[in-house]
Structure formats: structure tokens, C-alpha cells
Amino acid sequence: MATISDVAARAGVSTATVSRALNGKSTVDPTLAARVQEAAAELGYHPNGLARNLRRQETAVLALIISDVENPFFTAIARGVEDLAQRSGYSVVLCNSDENEEKERRYIEVALQERVAGVVLSPTGRSTNVEGLHRQGTPLVAVDRPLPAAAGDQVLVDTRHAAAEATRHLLAGGYERVGCLTGPAGVRTADDRLAGYADVVGEENVLSRRAEYRAEGARLAALELLDAPAPPDALLVANSTMAIGVLEALSARGLRPGRDVGIVSFDDAPWTTLIDPPLTVVAQPAYEVGRVAAQLLLARITDSSREATTTTLEARLIERKSSRR
């Protein structure tokens, strides 16, 4: 592998000149800079990005740490972050914590070691620790789930209100025993969706189960509810990944969405219009969440003295046939 010394020897200049030329310094004579670029290309030399970042104490890379790369909601957030970051001259490194606190911790450590310009983080929600980022002065924006303590800008969605609206929609459609399948306790989005549902049905009528934000866990939880002595005739489901498990449970019991059990799920995944009947959803503005987060992060990079802000976006109910008798 070629070194900076090899490039210097090929170009007939000092290693310092090579370094300045490859870093775009205007103090290098254009003729020498061209000679260095040519030598580097011939030798296949690429500067050590980490070492350069440590010297310059900066990098044009953002870290995006999301909770579940398989969930279309988070991939849409990633697209929103990347689109704006690219237009602003930044690259984005995608990290999937997989709802795992240890993986999240390791990715935060990587962001610190690589001295990224900033971090967009969807916290696991229980014991996320961002103190290292604060100590190093790394700008941070939380998305979807707030950090345990105010620790920078946040972009959230009012899912409690959206869950209440979805529950009222099911009741207005003639369903009488509405249940709720939500995510793990302590995860803010899971707690908010359950709370919004309970706001409408009343605590004494709550019929709910919790599971990981995964299809298999939701399938088992749905079967448990459906096999109860007084099963629900409608379900509010906390995300589209869980909805897959719910649909599998309905199929296993010979039940049809809408006709037998009304279904409303959070997140308008691409497949929700392709099934029969199409799925009624609470559509969250995931792309906008990512775009706004990137906008706030770049503003924070430019001016670290800005006061922390919380931006709350609205979700909307899209009615389809899975919530109609």
C-alpha cells in the first residue's frame, strides 16, 4: 500500500507539500498540487481519514444511529437525513442499534473515536448514555424518541394524540372491544401509544399486550388476546413490523381484517396498500423527521451556542378497509 512518502518521492516534493496539496490548501503552487494529485492517482494513494480528522479535529461525516434498519419508518428517516446532508456537503454513516443498548453504546463510541461532525440518534429509550458526546462537544439530535434528559435538539411525533384518534376511529366504525398491541415498557413511543389508546377507552377498559417491536413477538401477543375468553374485535398496533405478526395471527385463527377484527397500525409501509383488505394506518412524517433532524444538526454544527429545541410533528390517519366492518 502506497504511503505519503511514496507520493512525495514520485512527485519530487516534501511530505508536507503532499499533505497540504491533498488537503486543498491554497498555499501550494498549482503546478506542484497537480503533480501531487497525479502521483497519488498513479500510486493509488488515499489519505488516512481518521488521522487527518484527528489533526483537523473535524470531519464532514454525520453518524445516524437508528433503532431498526428493517423498519420502513427508520429507513425513511435515514433518507431524510441523507438527502439534506448530501446537499450540504456531508456524508452519512448509518448504524443499526437493533433496539440493543450494547450495540447503541458501541456505535456512540465509534462516533466519538472517528470524531464525526454530529450524531442523529434514535435512542433505545431506557438507558441511552450520551455524556461522552457532550464532553467531546459533538452536536446531537434525537429523533422519534426523546432522550432520558434534555440533551440537545429533538424531533418527535405526537403519537399519543394519533393513537387516541385511531382508537376513536375504530369505535366510531362499530367495533366495541378495541385492544392495543404496543412495544416494550420504558420506550417512549410504546408508552405514548398505549396512553393515547387508554385516554379514549378508559383505564378500566384497557385490553393490551406489550411485545418487542418485532413481528414474532406481536404474533404471539395477538394470539394471546384473540384466544382470551372475551377477545377484542379491533386492534391498534404500534408499528408496521408488529402489524405483520398480527396479520399472521389473524390468518392462523381464520379471521379477516375489517370484517372480523378491525385493524389500525402505525406507519404507512409500502406493503400496506397491497394486501386485501388494505391496511388503515397512522402515517408518521418519517422523511420529514429525518430532514428536520439534519437541518437542526447542521445548524448546531455552525452555532454550538444555540438553545436546545424540541420539534413535534403531527401524524395523520389514513382510512382504508381494514378498519371497516
Residue pairs with C-beta under 8 A, 6 or more apart in sequence:
2 40
2 43
2 44
2 45
3 45
4 15
4 18
4 19
4 45
4 47
5 15
6 43
6 45
7 18
7 36
7 39
7 40
7 43
7 45
8 14
8 15
8 17
8 18
10 39
10 42
10 43
11 17
11 18
11 32
11 35
11 36
11 38
11 39
12 35
13 21
13 32
13 35
13 36
17 28
17 32
17 36
18 36
18 40
20 27
20 28
21 28
21 32
21 33
21 36
21 37
22 36
22 37
22 40
22 47
23 47
23 52
28 36
39 45
49 59
50 113
50 114
53 59
53 114
53 115
54 115
57 115
58 115
58 117
59 114
59 115
59 116
59 117
60 89
60 90
60 91
60 117
61 90
61 91
61 92
61 93
61 114
61 116
61 117
62 81
62 85
62 90
62 91
62 92
62 93
62 116
62 117
62 118
62 119
62 120
62 294
62 297
63 92
63 93
63 95
63 107
63 110
63 111
63 114
63 116
63 118
63 119
63 120
64 78
64 81
64 82
64 92
64 93
64 94
64 95
64 119
64 120
65 95
65 96
65 97
65 104
65 107
65 108
65 111
65 119
65 120
65 121
65 122
66 74
66 77
66 78
66 94
66 95
66 96
66 97
66 122
67 74
67 97
67 98
67 99
67 122
67 123
67 124
67 144
67 145
67 213
68 74
68 96
68 98
68 99
68 213
68 241
69 75
69 94
69 96
69 98
70 241
71 213
71 239
71 240
71 241
71 267
72 240
72 267
72 269
72 270
72 286
73 144
73 239
73 240
73 267
73 269
73 284
73 286
74 122
74 144
74 286
76 286
76 287
76 290
77 122
77 143
77 144
77 286
77 287
77 289
77 290
77 293
78 92
78 94
78 290
79 287
79 290
80 286
80 287
80 288
80 289
80 290
80 291
80 292
80 293
80 294
81 92
81 120
81 290
81 291
81 293
81 294
82 92
82 290
82 294
83 290
83 291
83 294
84 290
84 291
84 294
84 295
84 298
85 91
85 92
85 294
85 298
86 92
88 294
88 298
90 117
90 298
93 116
95 107
95 110
95 111
96 103
97 103
97 104
97 107
97 122
97 124
99 124
99 212
99 213
100 124
101 124
101 126
101 127
101 128
104 123
104 124
104 128
105 129
108 119
108 121
108 129
108 130
108 132
108 133
109 132
111 119
111 133
111 138
112 132
112 133
112 136
112 138
115 136
115 138
116 138
117 138
117 139
117 301
118 138
118 139
118 140
118 141
118 297
118 298
118 300
118 301
119 133
119 138
119 139
119 140
119 141
119 297
120 140
120 141
120 143
120 290
120 293
120 294
120 297
121 128
121 130
121 140
121 141
121 142
121 143
121 147
122 142
122 143
122 144
122 145
123 142
123 145
123 146
123 147
123 148
124 187
125 145
125 148
125 186
125 187
125 188
125 189
126 186
126 187
127 148
128 147
128 148
130 140
130 147
130 151
130 152
133 140
134 140
134 151
137 304
139 152
139 297
139 300
139 301
139 304
140 151
140 152
140 153
140 297
140 300
141 152
141 153
141 154
141 155
141 293
141 294
141 296
141 297
141 300
142 151
142 152
142 153
142 154
142 155
143 154
143 155
143 156
143 289
143 290
143 293
144 155
144 156
144 157
144 189
144 289
145 156
145 187
145 188
145 189
146 154
146 156
146 188
146 310
147 154
150 308
151 308
152 300
152 308
153 293
153 296
153 297
153 300
153 308
153 309
153 310
153 311
154 308
154 309
154 310
154 311
155 289
155 292
155 293
155 296
155 310
155 311
155 313
156 310
156 311
156 312
156 313
157 284
157 285
157 289
157 312
157 313
157 314
157 315
158 312
158 313
158 314
158 315
159 189
159 192
159 193
159 196
159 266
159 282
159 284
159 315
160 192
160 193
160 195
160 196
160 199
161 196
161 314
161 315
162 193
162 196
162 266
162 282
162 284
162 314
162 315
162 316
162 317
163 180
163 192
163 193
163 194
163 195
163 196
163 197
163 236
163 266
163 282
164 196
164 197
164 199
164 200
165 196
165 282
165 317
166 196
166 197
166 236
166 264
166 280
166 282
166 317
167 178
167 180
167 196
167 197
167 199
167 200
167 201
167 236
168 200
169 264
169 280
169 317
169 319
169 323
170 178
170 234
170 236
170 262
170 264
170 323
171 178
171 200
171 201
173 234
173 262
173 323
173 324
173 325
174 325
175 233
175 234
175 262
175 325
176 233
177 207
177 230
177 231
177 232
177 233
177 234
178 197
178 201
178 207
178 232
178 233
178 234
178 235
178 236
178 262
179 207
179 208
179 209
179 225
179 231
179 232
179 234
179 235
179 236
180 193
180 194
180 197
180 198
180 206
180 207
180 208
180 209
180 235
180 236
180 238
181 208
181 209
181 210
181 211
181 218
181 221
181 222
181 225
181 235
181 236
181 237
181 238
181 242
181 246
182 190
182 191
182 193
182 194
182 197
182 208
182 209
182 210
182 211
182 238
183 189
183 190
183 193
183 210
183 211
183 212
183 213
183 238
183 239
183 242
184 190
184 210
184 211
184 212
184 213
185 191
185 210
187 213
189 238
190 210
190 213
190 238
193 236
193 238
193 266
194 206
194 208
194 210
197 206
197 208
197 236
198 206
198 208
201 207
207 225
207 232
209 221
209 222
209 224
209 225
210 221
211 217
211 218
211 220
211 221
211 242
211 245
213 238
213 239
213 241
213 242
214 241
214 242
214 245
215 241
215 242
215 244
215 245
215 248
216 245
217 242
217 245
218 237
218 241
218 242
218 243
218 244
218 245
218 246
218 249
219 245
219 246
219 248
219 249
220 245
220 249
221 245
222 235
222 245
222 246
222 249
222 250
223 249
223 252
223 253
225 231
225 232
225 235
226 232
226 249
226 250
226 253
226 255
226 261
227 253
232 261
233 260
233 261
233 262
234 261
234 262
234 263
234 264
234 323
235 246
235 261
235 262
235 263
235 264
236 264
236 265
237 243
237 246
237 263
237 264
237 265
237 266
238 265
238 266
239 265
239 266
239 267
240 265
240 266
240 267
240 268
240 269
240 271
240 272
240 281
242 265
243 263
243 265
243 269
243 272
243 279
246 263
246 265
247 257
247 263
247 275
250 256
250 257
250 260
250 261
250 263
255 261
256 277
257 263
257 277
257 279
257 321
257 322
258 277
258 321
258 322
258 323
258 324
258 325
259 325
262 322
262 323
262 324
262 325
263 279
263 280
263 322
263 323
264 280
264 281
264 282
264 317
264 322
264 323
265 272
265 279
265 280
265 281
265 282
266 281
266 282
266 284
266 315
267 281
267 282
267 283
267 284
267 286
268 281
268 283
268 284
268 318
269 281
272 278
272 279
272 281
272 320
273 279
273 320
277 320
277 321
277 322
277 324
278 320
278 321
278 322
279 320
279 322
280 317
280 318
280 319
280 320
280 321
280 322
280 323
281 317
281 318
281 320
282 315
282 316
282 317
282 318
283 315
283 316
283 317
283 318
284 313
284 315
285 313
285 314
285 315
288 313
289 313
292 311
292 313
296 309
296 311
299 306
300 306
